[in-house]
């Protein structure tokens, strides 16, 4: 499994079709690394010419800004923008809605304007183009799957259909939670809440959300965000249902269905 760096391709005088922005979770979190690997397998299988920044990629600054450290956000953002602009990057794909939202909507004011695509949309495009072909024998056919809307994908950027179309391509039985799409419930990690203990209350929000997912009777909870992945997995574990119900990213589901 290969993922060339932008520096390597540039040295050879080559330009990738897309830059895959891996993100902090996708680089360092053991669970999210599996999503990164699954997406890279899909990119290689579809002969997509891509590159990663590797050691030149730093945090987008999203957690810093959400936590109120505007100075740190601007430092991180400007550093990334200088590197991206230096390479002449035009098109970025990322599997993290937080990176997606920040680079797409907040970098332009600092001089970084790119075409930014979330991997759910990119997977949908590959399916529509016929580059991803799913057979009738894929392991998710007819299985009950529910999808959790990431706040930064759904309410912040109005991306509701692409992830669902990806799941429909699996020929699975998509069952919606009570609160979905525009009325979806946050997993509890957004706004830099990921990095602190929750405030006192009656119930953790991720447990509340996991209960809604379990109530659908689905055996797979599909997510499209590394933060949601952590919160939903912990919620399912709290309910001691981790043996029966799996939390998986869209890229993992597609890679698995293709036998990659």
Buried (B, 14 or more C-beta within 10 A) or exposed (E): EEBBBBBEBBEEEEBBEBBBBBBBBBBEBEEBBBBBBBBBBBBBBBEBEBBBBBEBBBBBBBBBBBBEBEEBBBBBBBBBBEBBEEBEBBBBBBBBBBBBBBBBEBBEEBEBBBEBBBBBBBBBBBBEEEBBEBEEEBEBBEBBBBBBBBBBBBBBBEBBEBBBBBBBBBBBBBBBBEBBBEEBBBBBBBBBBBEEEEEEEEEBBBBBBBBBBBEBEBBBBBBBBBBBBBBBBBBBBBEEBEEEBBBBBBBBBBBBBBEB
